[in-house]
Every structure is written in C-alpha cells, then in structure tokens.
C-alpha cells in the first residue's frame, strides 16, 4: 500500500515495482486508512509529511496503523537526519528512505518482506524474560515495565530478540546490523545506535543509565539479565 499525495511518486513506484508486487495506491490519508483496513496489505509505504487539511497527517496515519497492526511501514521523507529517524521511531515506523531513491526503496522493500516471511516461520531461542521490574514477551511483541505495557515495532522486536537470544554474550555491531536489517542492507552503526536508544526508552527505568541493554565499547551491545526466568 502506497500512501502519498503526489501522483508522480505513485507513478515512479509503479514503474519500478508493479511487475514484482501488487500495488495499492492512496492519494490521501483517509483513502489510505480505508484501504489498509479493507485490504490488509503486507507492507505500507507512507509519506511522513502527507498533508491533509481535513483529516490526518502522515504521522497520525502511521500511529493509527501501528495501533492495530505490526505490518512493516517504510516512511518516505524529503531528507535524512537523526531527528527524522527519532520522529519516525516515535510513531512506530520501521525504516525511512529519501524520496526519489528508487534503488534503495526497492532493496529495502525486498529485504523487509523476505525478513517478515522468515520471521513468520522461525522460532526464536528465547521468547520470554521476566524479573521484578520488567517482562518481555516476544511472542506477543510487547514489554511490560512497572505495570505499563508497550508494543514493540518490528525492528525493535528483532533487535531485542537478537540481544536476548545471545545474552549475556555481547553481539558485535556488524552482527546486529546483519541480523536485524539483513546482510544486503547498507545501514550504519549510527543508525543502530538510534534504535538502541529508542528501545532503551521502552525497557529501562532510566534510558540514560541502562541496566539491561548495555554497550561493550568497540565491540557491540548485550542484554544483562536480572533473572533466569
């Protein structure tokens, strides 16, 4: 499902992807949400700055979709920076791509759908963790801290699954990048750091002083257990 208010964007995506995928187009947020509810697509490509005076922005559309579904959401933006990535994570999206870069969009889309297909078939070695303060339920894709339950985005889910499955061993940065985003993705360590920061905000009492997701300098990240459950 492609939700963008520019017809030229739809035309460009159609030229590149129509032979490989069945595409659904929506030119505004109302049509996009209706199509999502009615057709349940496997992936959403969404303009973050979708302007809709009488309805919802791209940010709100992303929030609405994330409330009811874990479907991958790839955000289209005008520029790439860390502030944009943080905003994207806050609304529950999985990835973001600068508009016009069709080669990157195609590669990320293919990799994301392959990864989802694999996840639907595999069982992680560790799917549950609990101590006095924190409960992680990977089968339900949620974490509960001090009685408050929060959903994990697909990338947060994969990142936490990887760290928990390898605990207490530090997982090298490159290994994390490959396991979470796939070997063909050109994702930097700074990109990983932003996702770790956001995940810490969900599971740590104080994300500036993490007790669970810790960093081994120049090596990688690891999950420190407080319990054997």
MIDOSE-1310 file (N, C-alpha, C; in nm, 2 decimals, decimal comma, always signed):
residues 229
xxxx	+0,08/-0,12/+0,00/+0,00/+0,00/+0,00/+0,09/+0,12/+0,00; +0,07/+0,21/-0,10/+0,15/+0,34/-0,11/+0,05/+0,45/-0,08; +0,09/+0,53/+0,03/+0,01/+0,65/+0,07/+0,09/+0,77/+0,05; +0,06/+0,85/-0,05/+0,14/+0,97/-0,08/+0,05/+1,06/-0,16
xxxx	+0,05/+1,19/-0,14/-0,03/+1,29/-0,20/+0,02/+1,34/-0,33; +0,14/+1,28/-0,38/+0,20/+1,32/-0,51/+0,18/+1,21/-0,61; +0,11/+1,24/-0,71/+0,08/+1,13/-0,82/+0,21/+1,09/-0,88; +0,31/+1,18/-0,89/+0,44/+1,15/-0,95/+0,51/+1,04/-0,87
xxxx	+0,49/+1,04/-0,74/+0,56/+0,94/-0,66/+0,49/+0,80/-0,69; +0,36/+0,80/-0,70/+0,29/+0,67/-0,73/+0,34/+0,62/-0,86; +0,35/+0,71/-0,96/+0,39/+0,67/-1,10/+0,53/+0,61/-1,09; +0,62/+0,68/-1,02/+0,76/+0,63/-1,01/+0,76/+0,49/-0,95
xxxx	+0,69/+0,48/-0,84/+0,69/+0,35/-0,77/+0,63/+0,24/-0,85; +0,53/+0,27/-0,92/+0,46/+0,17/-1,01/+0,55/+0,13/-1,12; +0,63/+0,22/-1,18/+0,72/+0,18/-1,28/+0,83/+0,08/-1,23; +0,87/+0,10/-1,11/+0,98/+0,02/-1,06/+0,93/-0,12/-0,99
xxxx	+0,81/-0,12/-0,94/+0,77/-0,23/-0,86/+0,65/-0,31/-0,91; +0,57/-0,25/-1,01/+0,45/-0,32/-1,05/+0,46/-0,46/-1,10; +0,58/-0,49/-1,16/+0,60/-0,62/-1,22/+0,62/-0,72/-1,11; +0,67/-0,68/-0,99/+0,71/-0,77/-0,89/+0,60/-0,78/-0,78
xxxx	+0,53/-0,67/-0,76/+0,43/-0,67/-0,65/+0,29/-0,61/-0,69; +0,19/-0,65/-0,62/+0,06/-0,59/-0,64/+0,05/-0,47/-0,56; +0,03/-0,35/-0,63/+0,04/-0,22/-0,56/-0,10/-0,17/-0,54; -0,12/-0,11/-0,42/-0,25/-0,03/-0,39/-0,21/+0,11/-0,37
xxxx	-0,27/+0,20/-0,44/-0,24/+0,35/-0,43/-0,35/+0,42/-0,35; -0,30/+0,52/-0,27/-0,39/+0,61/-0,20/-0,33/+0,75/-0,20; -0,41/+0,85/-0,24/-0,36/+0,98/-0,26/-0,38/+1,07/-0,14; -0,45/+1,02/-0,04/-0,47/+1,10/+0,09/-0,48/+1,00/+0,20
xxxx	-0,48/+1,06/+0,32/-0,48/+0,97/+0,44/-0,61/+0,90/+0,47; -0,72/+0,96/+0,43/-0,85/+0,89/+0,45/-0,86/+0,77/+0,36; -0,82/+0,79/+0,24/-0,82/+0,67/+0,14/-0,72/+0,57/+0,19; -0,61/+0,61/+0,24/-0,50/+0,52/+0,28/-0,55/+0,43/+0,39
xxxx	-0,61/+0,49/+0,50/-0,65/+0,41/+0,61/-0,77/+0,32/+0,57; -0,86/+0,37/+0,48/-0,97/+0,28/+0,44/-0,91/+0,16/+0,36; -0,81/+0,19/+0,28/-0,75/+0,08/+0,20/-0,68/-0,02/+0,29; -0,62/+0,03/+0,40/-0,54/-0,05/+0,49/-0,64/-0,15/+0,56
xxxx	-0,75/-0,09/+0,61/-0,85/-0,17/+0,69/-0,92/-0,27/+0,60; -0,95/-0,23/+0,47/-1,02/-0,32/+0,39/-0,94/-0,43/+0,32; -0,81/-0,40/+0,29/-0,73/-0,49/+0,21/-0,61/-0,55/+0,28; -0,58/-0,50/+0,40/-0,47/-0,56/+0,48/-0,34/-0,59/+0,40
xxxx	-0,27/-0,49/+0,35/-0,15/-0,51/+0,28/-0,04/-0,57/+0,36; +0,06/-0,63/+0,29/+0,18/-0,68/+0,36/+0,28/-0,58/+0,40; +0,27/-0,46/+0,34/+0,37/-0,36/+0,37/+0,31/-0,22/+0,33; +0,35/-0,12/+0,41/+0,30/+0,02/+0,38/+0,41/+0,11/+0,35
xxxx	+0,40/+0,18/+0,24/+0,50/+0,29/+0,20/+0,42/+0,42/+0,22; +0,47/+0,51/+0,32/+0,39/+0,62/+0,36/+0,47/+0,75/+0,36; +0,42/+0,85/+0,30/+0,48/+0,99/+0,30/+0,46/+1,05/+0,44; +0,57/+1,07/+0,51/+0,56/+1,12/+0,65/+0,50/+1,26/+0,66
xxxx	+0,53/+1,34/+0,56/+0,47/+1,47/+0,56/+0,35/+1,49/+0,47; +0,27/+1,38/+0,47/+0,14/+1,38/+0,40/+0,06/+1,49/+0,45; +0,02/+1,58/+0,37/-0,06/+1,70/+0,41/-0,21/+1,67/+0,38; -0,29/+1,68/+0,48/-0,43/+1,66/+0,46/-0,51/+1,75/+0,55
xxxx	-0,56/+1,87/+0,50/-0,62/+1,97/+0,58/-0,74/+1,92/+0,66; -0,82/+1,83/+0,59/-0,94/+1,79/+0,66/-0,93/+1,66/+0,73; -0,81/+1,60/+0,73/-0,81/+1,47/+0,80/-0,67/+1,45/+0,87; -0,60/+1,35/+0,84/-0,48/+1,31/+0,93/-0,35/+1,33/+0,85
xxxx	-0,24/+1,37/+0,92/-0,11/+1,38/+0,86/-0,05/+1,24/+0,85; +0,06/+1,23/+0,78/+0,13/+1,10/+0,77/+0,17/+1,05/+0,91; +0,21/+1,13/+1,00/+0,25/+1,09/+1,13/+0,13/+1,02/+1,20; +0,01/+1,08/+1,19/-0,11/+1,02/+1,26/-0,15/+0,89/+1,19
xxxx	-0,14/+0,89/+1,05/-0,17/+0,77/+0,98/-0,08/+0,65/+1,03; +0,05/+0,68/+1,05/+0,14/+0,58/+1,10/+0,10/+0,53/+1,24; +0,06/+0,62/+1,32/+0,02/+0,58/+1,46/-0,10/+0,50/+1,45; -0,20/+0,53/+1,37/-0,32/+0,46/+1,36/-0,30/+0,32/+1,31
xxxx	-0,21/+0,30/+1,21/-0,18/+0,17/+1,16/-0,11/+0,09/+1,27; -0,02/+0,15/+1,34/+0,06/+0,07/+1,44/-0,02/+0,03/+1,55; -0,13/+0,10/+1,58/-0,22/+0,06/+1,69/-0,29/-0,07/+1,67; -0,30/-0,11/+1,54/-0,38/-0,23/+1,51/-0,30/-0,34/+1,44
xxxx	-0,18/-0,31/+1,40/-0,10/-0,40/+1,31/+0,05/-0,38/+1,33; +0,12/-0,49/+1,31/+0,27/-0,49/+1,31/+0,32/-0,49/+1,17; +0,24/-0,46/+1,07/+0,28/-0,46/+0,93/+0,40/-0,36/+0,91; +0,50/-0,40/+0,84/+0,62/-0,31/+0,82/+0,57/-0,18/+0,75
xxxx	+0,62/-0,07/+0,80/+0,59/+0,07/+0,75/+0,72/+0,13/+0,71; +0,74/+0,16/+0,58/+0,85/+0,24/+0,53/+0,81/+0,38/+0,50; +0,88/+0,47/+0,56/+0,85/+0,61/+0,55/+0,93/+0,68/+0,44; +0,86/+0,76/+0,36/+0,93/+0,84/+0,26/+0,94/+0,98/+0,31
xxxx	+1,07/+1,03/+0,30/+1,10/+1,17/+0,36/+1,17/+1,25/+0,25; +1,18/+1,38/+0,28/+1,25/+1,47/+0,19/+1,40/+1,47/+0,22; +1,44/+1,44/+0,34/+1,58/+1,45/+0,38/+1,60/+1,34/+0,49; +1,73/+1,31/+0,51/+1,77/+1,21/+0,61/+1,85/+1,27/+0,72
xxxx	+1,80/+1,26/+0,84/+1,88/+1,30/+0,95/+1,84/+1,23/+1,08; +1,91/+1,24/+1,19/+1,88/+1,17/+1,31/+1,75/+1,21/+1,37; +1,72/+1,34/+1,36/+1,59/+1,39/+1,42/+1,48/+1,33/+1,35; +1,49/+1,31/+1,22/+1,38/+1,25/+1,14/+1,37/+1,10/+1,18
xxxx	+1,48/+1,03/+1,20/+1,48/+0,89/+1,24/+1,41/+0,88/+1,38; +1,44/+0,96/+1,47/+1,38/+0,96/+1,61/+1,23/+0,98/+1,59; +1,19/+1,08/+1,51/+1,04/+1,10/+1,50/+0,98/+0,98/+1,43; +1,04/+0,92/+1,34/+0,99/+0,80/+1,27/+0,97/+0,69/+1,37
xxxx	+1,07/+0,67/+1,46/+1,05/+0,56/+1,56/+0,94/+0,59/+1,66; +0,93/+0,72/+1,69/+0,82/+0,76/+1,79/+0,68/+0,72/+1,73; +0,66/+0,73/+1,60/+0,53/+0,70/+1,55/+0,52/+0,55/+1,51; +0,62/+0,47/+1,53/+0,61/+0,33/+1,51/+0,65/+0,27/+1,37
xxxx	+0,72/+0,35/+1,29/+0,76/+0,31/+1,16/+0,89/+0,22/+1,17; +0,92/+0,15/+1,06/+1,04/+0,06/+1,07/+1,16/+0,11/+0,99; +1,14/+0,19/+0,89/+1,25/+0,23/+0,81/+1,21/+0,37/+0,74; +1,31/+0,44/+0,70/+1,28/+0,56/+0,62/+1,38/+0,58/+0,51
xxxx	+1,33/+0,63/+0,40/+1,40/+0,64/+0,27/+1,38/+0,78/+0,21; +1,48/+0,84/+0,16/+1,46/+0,97/+0,10/+1,39/+0,95/-0,04; +1,29/+1,04/-0,06/+1,22/+1,03/-0,19/+1,31/+1,03/-0,31; +1,27/+0,95/-0,41/+1,34/+0,96/-0,54/+1,45/+0,85/-0,55
xxxx	+1,49/+0,79/-0,43/+1,60/+0,69/-0,44/+1,53/+0,56/-0,45; +1,50/+0,52/-0,58/+1,42/+0,40/-0,60/+1,50/+0,28/-0,58; +1,63/+0,28/-0,61/+1,71/+0,16/-0,59/+1,71/+0,12/-0,45; +1,73/+0,22/-0,36/+1,73/+0,19/-0,21/+1,59/+0,14/-0,17
xxxx	+1,49/+0,21/-0,22/+1,35/+0,17/-0,18/+1,32/+0,02/-0,22; +1,36/-0,01/-0,34/+1,33/-0,15/-0,39/+1,41/-0,25/-0,31; +1,54/-0,22/-0,28/+1,62/-0,31/-0,20/+1,56/-0,33/-0,06; +1,53/-0,22/+0,01/+1,47/-0,22/+0,14/+1,34/-0,30/+0,15
xxxx	+1,26/-0,27/+0,05/+1,13/-0,34/+0,04/+1,14/-0,49/+0,03; +1,23/-0,53/-0,07/+1,25/-0,67/-0,09/+1,31/-0,74/+0,04; +1,40/-0,67/+0,10/+1,47/-0,73/+0,22/+1,37/-0,74/+0,34; +1,28/-0,64/+0,35/+1,18/-0,63/+0,46/+1,08/-0,75/+0,44
xxxx	+1,03/-0,77/+0,32/+0,93/-0,87/+0,30/+0,99/-1,01/+0,32; +1,12/-1,03/+0,28/+1,19/-1,16/+0,30/+1,20/-1,18/+0,45; +1,24/-1,08/+0,52/+1,27/-1,09/+0,66/+1,14/-1,13/+0,73; +1,03/-1,06/+0,70/+0,90/-1,09/+0,76/+0,86/-1,24/+0,73
xxxx	+0,88/-1,28/+0,61/+0,85/-1,42/+0,57/+0,93/-1,52/+0,66; +1,05/-1,49/+0,68/+1,14/-1,58/+0,76/+1,09/-1,58/+0,91; +1,06/-1,46/+0,96/+1,01/-1,45/+1,10/+0,89/-1,53/+1,12; +0,80/-1,53/+1,03/+0,67/-1,60/+1,04/+0,69/-1,75/+1,05
xxxx	+0,81/-1,80/+1,01/+0,84/-1,94/+1,01/+0,93/-1,99/+1,12; +1,01/-1,90/+1,17/+1,11/-1,94/+1,27/+1,06/-1,92/+1,41; +1,13/-1,99/+1,51/+1,10/-1,97/+1,65/+1,23/-1,92/+1,71; +1,23/-1,81/+1,79/+1,35/-1,77/+1,85/+1,38/-1,85/+1,97
xxxx	+1,51/-1,87/+2,00/+1,55/-1,95/+2,11/+1,50/-1,90/+2,24; +1,49/-1,77/+2,26/+1,43/-1,71/+2,38/+1,32/-1,62/+2,34; +1,20/-1,64/+2,40/+1,08/-1,56/+2,37/+1,03/-1,49/+2,49; +1,08/-1,52/+2,61/+1,02/-1,46/+2,73/+1,13/-1,43/+2,83
xxxx	+1,11/-1,32/+2,90/+1,20/-1,28/+3,01/+1,12/-1,21/+3,12; +1,15/-1,23/+3,24/+1,08/-1,17/+3,35/+1,17/-1,15/+3,47; +1,16/-1,03/+3,53/+1,22/-1,01/+3,66/+1,12/-0,92/+3,74; +1,17/-0,87/+3,85/+1,07/-0,79/+3,94/+1,02/-0,66/+3,87
xxxx	+1,09/-0,61/+3,78/+1,06/-0,48/+3,72/+1,02/-0,49/+3,57; +1,06/-0,59/+3,50/+1,05/-0,60/+3,36/+1,00/-0,73/+3,31; +0,90/-0,73/+3,22/+0,86/-0,85/+3,15/+0,87/-0,83/+3,00; +0,93/-0,93/+2,93/+0,95/-0,92/+2,78/+0,88/-1,04/+2,73
xxxx	+0,78/-1,02/+2,65/+0,71/-1,13/+2,58/+0,72/-1,11/+2,43; +0,82/-1,19/+2,37/+0,84/-1,17/+2,23/+0,74/-1,23/+2,14; +0,67/-1,33/+2,19/+0,56/-1,39/+2,11/+0,45/-1,29/+2,09; +0,42/-1,21/+2,19/+0,32/-1,10/+2,18/+0,38/-0,97/+2,14
xxxx	+0,51/-0,96/+2,12/+0,58/-0,84/+2,08/+0,55/-0,72/+2,17; +0,57/-0,75/+2,30/+0,54/-0,64/+2,39/+0,63/-0,65/+2,51; +0,65/-0,54/+2,58/+0,73/-0,53/+2,70/+0,64/-0,46/+2,81; +0,65/-0,51/+2,93/+0,58/-0,45/+3,04/+0,68/-0,41/+3,15
xxxx	+0,67/-0,28/+3,19/+0,76/-0,23/+3,29/+0,67/-0,15/+3,39; +0,69/-0,19/+3,52/+0,61/-0,12/+3,63/+0,46/-0,12/+3,59; +0,41/-0,23/+3,54/+0,27/-0,24/+3,51/+0,22/-0,17/+3,38; +0,31/-0,11/+3,31/+0,28/-0,04/+3,18/+0,33/-0,12/+3,06
xxxx	+0,24/-0,16/+2,98/+0,27/-0,25/+2,86/+0,29/-0,16/+2,74; +0,40/-0,19/+2,66/+0,43/-0,11/+2,54/+0,45/-0,21/+2,43; +0,40/-0,18/+2,31/+0,42/-0,27/+2,19/+0,56/-0,24/+2,13; +0,62/-0,34/+2,08/+0,75/-0,33/+2,01/+0,72/-0,31/+1,86
xxxx	+0,79/-0,22/+1,80/+0,79/-0,22/+1,65/+0,86/-0,34/+1,59; +0,84/-0,37/+1,47/+0,91/-0,49/+1,41/+1,06/-0,48/+1,43; +1,12/-0,37/+1,41/+1,27/-0,36/+1,42/+1,31/-0,37/+1,57; +1,24/-0,31/+1,66/+1,27/-0,32/+1,80/+1,25/-0,47/+1,84
xxxx	+1,15/-0,53/+1,79/+1,13/-0,68/+1,82/+1,25/-0,76/+1,77; +1,30/-0,74/+1,65/+1,41/-0,81/+1,60/+1,54/-0,78/+1,68; +1,56/-0,66/+1,71/+1,68/-0,62/+1,79/+1,68/-0,68/+1,93; +1,57/-0,67/+2,00/+1,56/-0,73/+2,13/+1,57/-0,88/+2,13
xxxx	+1,51/-0,94/+2,02/+1,51/-1,09/+2,01/+1,66/-1,13/+2,00; +1,73/-1,06/+1,92/+1,87/-1,09/+1,89/+1,95/-1,08/+2,02; +1,94/-0,97/+2,09/+2,01/-0,95/+2,22/+1,98/-1,05/+2,32; +1,85/-1,08/+2,34/+1,80/-1,17/+2,44/+1,85/-1,31/+2,41
xxxx	+1,84/-1,35/+2,28/+1,88/-1,49/+2,24/+2,03/-1,51/+2,27; +2,11/-1,41/+2,25/+2,26/-1,42/+2,27/+2,31/-1,39/+2,41; +2,22/-1,34/+2,50/+2,26/-1,30/+2,63/+2,33/-1,41/+2,71; +2,43/-1,38/+2,78/+2,49/-1,25/+2,81/+2,60/-1,21/+2,71
xxxx	+2,62/-1,28/+2,60/+2,73/-1,25/+2,51/+2,71/-1,12/+2,44; +2,81/-1,03/+2,43/+2,79/-0,91/+2,35/+2,78/-0,95/+2,20; +2,69/-0,89/+2,14/+2,66/-0,91/+2,00/+2,73/-0,80/+1,92; +2,83/-0,83/+1,84/+2,91/-0,73/+1,77/+2,82/-0,64/+1,68
xxxx	+2,85/-0,52/+1,66/+2,77/-0,42/+1,59/+2,74/-0,48/+1,45; +2,83/-0,53/+1,38/+2,81/-0,58/+1,24/+2,71/-0,70/+1,24; +2,73/-0,78/+1,34/+2,63/-0,90/+1,35/+2,49/-0,85/+1,38; +2,48/-0,75/+1,47/+2,34/-0,70/+1,49/+2,28/-0,63/+1,37
xxxx	+2,36/-0,56/+1,29/+2,31/-0,50/+1,17/+2,27/-0,60/+1,07; +2,34/-0,71/+1,06/+2,31/-0,81/+0,97/+2,18/-0,89/+1,01; +2,17/-0,92/+1,14/+2,06/-1,00/+1,19/+1,93/-0,92/+1,19; +1,94/-0,79/+1,22/+1,82/-0,71/+1,23/+1,78/-0,65/+1,09
xxxx	+1,87/-0,60/+1,01/+1,83/-0,54/+0,88/+1,86/-0,63/+0,76; +1,94/-0,73/+0,78/+1,98/-0,82/+0,66/+2,11/-0,79/+0,61; +2,18/-0,89/+0,55/+2,32/-0,88/+0,50/+2,33/-0,78/+0,39; +2,22/-0,76/+0,31/+2,24/-0,68/+0,19/+2,21/-0,53/+0,22
xxxx	+2,17/-0,50/+0,34/+2,14/-0,36/+0,37/+2,26/-0,28/+0,41; +2,27/-0,16/+0,36/+2,38/-0,06/+0,39/+2,33/+0,03/+0,51; +2,34/-0,02/+0,63/+2,29/+0,05/+0,75/+2,41/+0,08/+0,84; +2,43/+0,20/+0,88/+2,55/+0,24/+0,96/+2,53/+0,21/+1,11
xxxx	+2,64/+0,21/+1,18/+2,63/+0,19/+1,33/+2,55/+0,30/+1,39; +2,56/+0,42/+1,34/+2,49/+0,53/+1,40/+2,34/+0,51/+1,39; +2,30/+0,44/+1,28/+2,16/+0,41/+1,27/+2,12/+0,31/+1,38; +2,20/+0,21/+1,40/+2,18/+0,11/+1,51/+2,17/+0,18/+1,64
xxxx	+2,26/+0,28/+1,67/+2,26/+0,35/+1,80/+2,12/+0,42/+1,83; +2,07/+0,47/+1,72/+1,94/+0,54/+1,74/+1,83/+0,44/+1,78; +1,83/+0,33/+1,72/+1,73/+0,23/+1,75/+1,75/+0,17/+1,89; +1,87/+0,15/+1,93/+1,90/+0,11/+2,07/+1,86/+0,21/+2,17
xxxx	+1,88/+0,34/+2,14/+1,84/+0,45/+2,23/+1,68/+0,44/+2,25; +1,61/+0,42/+2,13/+1,47/+0,42/+2,14/+1,42/+0,30/+2,22; +1,48/+0,18/+2,20/+1,44/+0,06/+2,27/+1,47/+0,07/+2,42; +1,58/+0,14/+2,45/+1,61/+0,16/+2,59/+1,50/+0,24/+2,66
xxxx	+1,44/+0,34/+2,59/+1,34/+0,42/+2,64/+1,21/+0,34/+2,68; +1,20/+0,22/+2,61/+1,08/+0,14/+2,64/+1,10/+0,04/+2,76; +1,23/+0,00/+2,78/+1,25/-0,11/+2,88/+1,33/-0,06/+3,00; +1,40/+0,05/+2,99/+1,48/+0,09/+3,10/+1,41/+0,19/+3,19
xxxx	+1,43/+0,19/+3,32/+1,38/+0,29/+3,41/+1,44/+0,42/+3,38; +1,57/+0,42/+3,35/+1,64/+0,55/+3,31/+1,72/+0,51/+3,19; +1,68/+0,55/+3,07/+1,74/+0,51/+2,95/+1,88/+0,57/+2,94; +1,91/+0,68/+3,02/+2,05/+0,73/+3,02/+2,14/+0,66/+3,10
xxxx	+2,09/+0,57/+3,19/+2,17/+0,48/+3,27/+2,12/+0,34/+3,26; +2,14/+0,27/+3,14/+2,08/+0,15/+3,11/+2,13/+0,03/+3,20; +2,03/-0,05/+3,25/+2,06/-0,17/+3,33/+2,04/-0,30/+3,25; +1,98/-0,29/+3,14/+1,95/-0,42/+3,06/+2,03/-0,42/+2,93
xxxx	+2,01/-0,32/+2,84/+2,08/-0,31/+2,72/+2,21/-0,23/+2,74; +2,32/-0,30/+2,74/+2,45/-0,24/+2,77/+2,54/-0,24/+2,65; +2,64/-0,15/+2,65/+2,73/-0,14/+2,54/+2,87/-0,19/+2,59; +2,93/-0,28/+2,51/+3,07/-0,32/+2,52/+3,15/-0,23/+2,43
xxxx	+3,22/-0,13/+2,48/+3,29/-0,03/+2,39/+3,37/-0,10/+2,28; +3,35/-0,05/+2,16/+3,43/-0,10/+2,04/+3,39/-0,24/+2,00; +3,29/-0,30/+2,07/+3,25/-0,44/+2,04/+3,11/-0,45/+1,99; +3,01/-0,42/+2,08/+2,87/-0,43/+2,04/+2,78/-0,41/+2,17
xxxx	+2,66/-0,46/+2,16/+2,56/-0,45/+2,27/+2,53/-0,59/+2,32; +2,49/-0,59/+2,45/+2,45/-0,71/+2,51/+2,33/-0,69/+2,61; +2,25/-0,79/+2,64/+2,14/-0,78/+2,73/+2,19/-0,85/+2,86; +2,18/-0,77/+2,97/+2,22/-0,82/+3,10/+2,09/-0,86/+3,18
xxxx	+2,09/-0,99/+3,21/+1,97/-1,05/+3,28/+1,98/-1,01/+3,43; +1,86/-0,99/+3,49/+1,85/-0,97/+3,63/+1,78/-1,10/+3,69; +1,74/-1,19/+3,61/+1,67/-1,31/+3,65/+1,70/-1,42/+3,55; +1,68/-1,54/+3,58/+1,69/-1,66/+3,49/+1,56/-1,70/+3,43
x	+1,45/-1,63/+3,46/+1,32/-1,67/+3,41/+1,31/-1,62/+3,26
